[in-house]
Amino acid sequence: MVPDIKAENIYPRVFFSIEELDRLSAIEADINPYVLRKRSEWIQNGKVEEEWAGFLKELDRLGLQEWLKIKQDGYDRNVKK
């Protein structure tokens, strides 16, 4: 085990329903390529500051808030046990 990581700092195993997993996969299929593309563009061309607000808006359009809610709900279910 890594000496600086204590058990209370490790993200727990979180289980999702089939419906949640399907939705997470669909959202990730849209978000991940967009994030990779923008990261590559910013490495090559800069302009991160100028494009950041638009980047966040596009992430929301692609379903980031729903993705976060599903992840948080799964975590909350796990913590209650």
PyMOL commands that place a pseudoatom at each C-alpha (Angstrom):
pseudoatom trace, name=CA, resn=MET, resi=1, chain=A, elem=C, hetatm=0, pos=[0.000, 0.000, 0.000]
pseudoatom trace, name=CA, resn=VAL, resi=2, chain=A, elem=C, hetatm=0, pos=[1.196, 3.516, -0.707]
pseudoatom trace, name=CA, resn=PRO, resi=3, chain=A, elem=C, hetatm=0, pos=[2.302, 5.041, 2.615]
pseudoatom trace, name=CA, resn=ASP, resi=4, chain=A, elem=C, hetatm=0, pos=[0.507, 8.386, 2.185]
pseudoatom trace, name=CA, resn=ILE, resi=5, chain=A, elem=C, hetatm=0, pos=[-2.833, 6.883, 1.215]
pseudoatom trace, name=CA, resn=LYS, resi=6, chain=A, elem=C, hetatm=0, pos=[-4.979, 5.851, 4.102]
pseudoatom trace, name=CA, resn=ALA, resi=7, chain=A, elem=C, hetatm=0, pos=[-7.996, 3.561, 3.775]
pseudoatom trace, name=CA, resn=GLU, resi=8, chain=A, elem=C, hetatm=0, pos=[-10.449, 6.423, 4.408]
pseudoatom trace, name=CA, resn=ASN, resi=9, chain=A, elem=C, hetatm=0, pos=[-9.120, 8.223, 1.319]
pseudoatom trace, name=CA, resn=ILE, resi=10, chain=A, elem=C, hetatm=0, pos=[-9.754, 5.399, -1.132]
pseudoatom trace, name=CA, resn=TYR, resi=11, chain=A, elem=C, hetatm=0, pos=[-12.830, 5.685, -3.331]
pseudoatom trace, name=CA, resn=PRO, resi=12, chain=A, elem=C, hetatm=0, pos=[-15.125, 2.781, -2.415]
pseudoatom trace, name=CA, resn=ARG, resi=13, chain=A, elem=C, hetatm=0, pos=[-16.493, 0.183, -4.780]
pseudoatom trace, name=CA, resn=VAL, resi=14, chain=A, elem=C, hetatm=0, pos=[-19.688, 1.633, -6.149]
pseudoatom trace, name=CA, resn=PHE, resi=15, chain=A, elem=C, hetatm=0, pos=[-22.258, -0.492, -7.913]
pseudoatom trace, name=CA, resn=PHE, resi=16, chain=A, elem=C, hetatm=0, pos=[-24.663, 0.888, -10.485]
pseudoatom trace, name=CA, resn=SER, resi=17, chain=A, elem=C, hetatm=0, pos=[-27.830, -0.483, -12.021]
pseudoatom trace, name=CA, resn=ILE, resi=18, chain=A, elem=C, hetatm=0, pos=[-27.805, -1.659, -15.627]
pseudoatom trace, name=CA, resn=GLU, resi=19, chain=A, elem=C, hetatm=0, pos=[-29.765, 1.468, -16.589]
pseudoatom trace, name=CA, resn=GLU, resi=20, chain=A, elem=C, hetatm=0, pos=[-27.241, 3.716, -14.832]
pseudoatom trace, name=CA, resn=LEU, resi=21, chain=A, elem=C, hetatm=0, pos=[-24.329, 1.917, -16.490]
pseudoatom trace, name=CA, resn=ASP, resi=22, chain=A, elem=C, hetatm=0, pos=[-25.955, 2.263, -19.905]
pseudoatom trace, name=CA, resn=ARG, resi=23, chain=A, elem=C, hetatm=0, pos=[-26.480, 5.978, -19.370]
pseudoatom trace, name=CA, resn=LEU, resi=24, chain=A, elem=C, hetatm=0, pos=[-22.953, 6.514, -18.016]
pseudoatom trace, name=CA, resn=SER, resi=25, chain=A, elem=C, hetatm=0, pos=[-21.537, 4.719, -21.060]
pseudoatom trace, name=CA, resn=ALA, resi=26, chain=A, elem=C, hetatm=0, pos=[-23.600, 6.801, -23.460]
pseudoatom trace, name=CA, resn=ILE, resi=27, chain=A, elem=C, hetatm=0, pos=[-22.555, 10.065, -21.820]
pseudoatom trace, name=CA, resn=GLU, resi=28, chain=A, elem=C, hetatm=0, pos=[-18.895, 9.021, -21.681]
pseudoatom trace, name=CA, resn=ALA, resi=29, chain=A, elem=C, hetatm=0, pos=[-19.018, 8.095, -25.378]
pseudoatom trace, name=CA, resn=ASP, resi=30, chain=A, elem=C, hetatm=0, pos=[-19.792, 11.763, -26.081]
pseudoatom trace, name=CA, resn=ILE, resi=31, chain=A, elem=C, hetatm=0, pos=[-17.702, 13.477, -23.413]
pseudoatom trace, name=CA, resn=ASN, resi=32, chain=A, elem=C, hetatm=0, pos=[-14.434, 11.540, -23.601]
pseudoatom trace, name=CA, resn=PRO, resi=33, chain=A, elem=C, hetatm=0, pos=[-13.645, 12.175, -27.294]
pseudoatom trace, name=CA, resn=TYR, resi=34, chain=A, elem=C, hetatm=0, pos=[-14.550, 15.854, -26.859]
pseudoatom trace, name=CA, resn=VAL, resi=35, chain=A, elem=C, hetatm=0, pos=[-12.238, 16.231, -23.854]
pseudoatom trace, name=CA, resn=LEU, resi=36, chain=A, elem=C, hetatm=0, pos=[-9.383, 14.461, -25.671]
pseudoatom trace, name=CA, resn=ARG, resi=37, chain=A, elem=C, hetatm=0, pos=[-9.870, 16.608, -28.778]
pseudoatom trace, name=CA, resn=LYS, resi=38, chain=A, elem=C, hetatm=0, pos=[-9.934, 19.870, -26.832]
pseudoatom trace, name=CA, resn=ARG, resi=39, chain=A, elem=C, hetatm=0, pos=[-6.899, 18.849, -24.799]
pseudoatom trace, name=CA, resn=SER, resi=40, chain=A, elem=C, hetatm=0, pos=[-4.969, 18.138, -27.998]
pseudoatom trace, name=CA, resn=GLU, resi=41, chain=A, elem=C, hetatm=0, pos=[-6.073, 21.440, -29.532]
pseudoatom trace, name=CA, resn=TRP, resi=42, chain=A, elem=C, hetatm=0, pos=[-5.015, 23.364, -26.439]
pseudoatom trace, name=CA, resn=ILE, resi=43, chain=A, elem=C, hetatm=0, pos=[-1.627, 21.652, -26.317]
pseudoatom trace, name=CA, resn=GLN, resi=44, chain=A, elem=C, hetatm=0, pos=[-1.033, 22.546, -29.964]
pseudoatom trace, name=CA, resn=ASN, resi=45, chain=A, elem=C, hetatm=0, pos=[-2.666, 25.984, -30.179]
pseudoatom trace, name=CA, resn=GLY, resi=46, chain=A, elem=C, hetatm=0, pos=[-3.153, 27.312, -26.661]
pseudoatom trace, name=CA, resn=LYS, resi=47, chain=A, elem=C, hetatm=0, pos=[-6.270, 29.460, -26.150]
pseudoatom trace, name=CA, resn=VAL, resi=48, chain=A, elem=C, hetatm=0, pos=[-7.432, 27.528, -23.077]
pseudoatom trace, name=CA, resn=GLU, resi=49, chain=A, elem=C, hetatm=0, pos=[-8.481, 30.687, -21.237]
pseudoatom trace, name=CA, resn=GLU, resi=50, chain=A, elem=C, hetatm=0, pos=[-10.425, 32.031, -24.198]
pseudoatom trace, name=CA, resn=GLU, resi=51, chain=A, elem=C, hetatm=0, pos=[-12.282, 28.758, -24.766]
pseudoatom trace, name=CA, resn=TRP, resi=52, chain=A, elem=C, hetatm=0, pos=[-12.767, 27.547, -21.172]
pseudoatom trace, name=CA, resn=ALA, resi=53, chain=A, elem=C, hetatm=0, pos=[-16.308, 28.874, -20.629]
pseudoatom trace, name=CA, resn=GLY, resi=54, chain=A, elem=C, hetatm=0, pos=[-17.442, 27.375, -23.939]
pseudoatom trace, name=CA, resn=PHE, resi=55, chain=A, elem=C, hetatm=0, pos=[-15.761, 24.094, -23.042]
pseudoatom trace, name=CA, resn=LEU, resi=56, chain=A, elem=C, hetatm=0, pos=[-17.685, 23.876, -19.757]
pseudoatom trace, name=CA, resn=LYS, resi=57, chain=A, elem=C, hetatm=0, pos=[-20.933, 24.777, -21.506]
pseudoatom trace, name=CA, resn=GLU, resi=58, chain=A, elem=C, hetatm=0, pos=[-20.379, 22.022, -24.075]
pseudoatom trace, name=CA, resn=LEU, resi=59, chain=A, elem=C, hetatm=0, pos=[-19.623, 19.486, -21.339]
pseudoatom trace, name=CA, resn=ASP, resi=60, chain=A, elem=C, hetatm=0, pos=[-22.956, 20.342, -19.735]
pseudoatom trace, name=CA, resn=ARG, resi=61, chain=A, elem=C, hetatm=0, pos=[-24.693, 20.005, -23.094]
pseudoatom trace, name=CA, resn=LEU, resi=62, chain=A, elem=C, hetatm=0, pos=[-23.113, 16.567, -23.521]
pseudoatom trace, name=CA, resn=GLY, resi=63, chain=A, elem=C, hetatm=0, pos=[-24.506, 15.410, -20.170]
pseudoatom trace, name=CA, resn=LEU, resi=64, chain=A, elem=C, hetatm=0, pos=[-21.847, 16.132, -17.569]
pseudoatom trace, name=CA, resn=GLN, resi=65, chain=A, elem=C, hetatm=0, pos=[-24.342, 17.157, -14.890]
pseudoatom trace, name=CA, resn=GLU, resi=66, chain=A, elem=C, hetatm=0, pos=[-26.345, 13.966, -15.384]
pseudoatom trace, name=CA, resn=TRP, resi=67, chain=A, elem=C, hetatm=0, pos=[-23.121, 11.915, -15.279]
pseudoatom trace, name=CA, resn=LEU, resi=68, chain=A, elem=C, hetatm=0, pos=[-22.116, 13.599, -12.015]
pseudoatom trace, name=CA, resn=LYS, resi=69, chain=A, elem=C, hetatm=0, pos=[-25.570, 12.976, -10.510]
pseudoatom trace, name=CA, resn=ILE, resi=70, chain=A, elem=C, hetatm=0, pos=[-25.466, 9.269, -11.391]
pseudoatom trace, name=CA, resn=LYS, resi=71, chain=A, elem=C, hetatm=0, pos=[-21.977, 8.955, -9.923]
pseudoatom trace, name=CA, resn=GLN, resi=72, chain=A, elem=C, hetatm=0, pos=[-22.957, 10.863, -6.761]
pseudoatom trace, name=CA, resn=ASP, resi=73, chain=A, elem=C, hetatm=0, pos=[-26.132, 8.824, -6.311]
pseudoatom trace, name=CA, resn=GLY, resi=74, chain=A, elem=C, hetatm=0, pos=[-24.120, 5.598, -6.569]
pseudoatom trace, name=CA, resn=TYR, resi=75, chain=A, elem=C, hetatm=0, pos=[-21.592, 6.858, -4.056]
pseudoatom trace, name=CA, resn=ASP, resi=76, chain=A, elem=C, hetatm=0, pos=[-24.332, 7.985, -1.661]
pseudoatom trace, name=CA, resn=ARG, resi=77, chain=A, elem=C, hetatm=0, pos=[-26.016, 4.564, -1.857]
pseudoatom trace, name=CA, resn=ASN, resi=78, chain=A, elem=C, hetatm=0, pos=[-22.711, 2.900, -1.044]
pseudoatom trace, name=CA, resn=VAL, resi=79, chain=A, elem=C, hetatm=0, pos=[-21.949, 5.168, 1.918]
pseudoatom trace, name=CA, resn=LYS, resi=80, chain=A, elem=C, hetatm=0, pos=[-25.381, 4.536, 3.501]
pseudoatom trace, name=CA, resn=LYS, resi=81, chain=A, elem=C, hetatm=0, pos=[-24.688, 0.793, 3.802]
for i in range(1, 81): cmd.bond("trace and resi %d" % i, "trace and resi %d" % (i + 1))
show_as sticks, trace
zoom trace
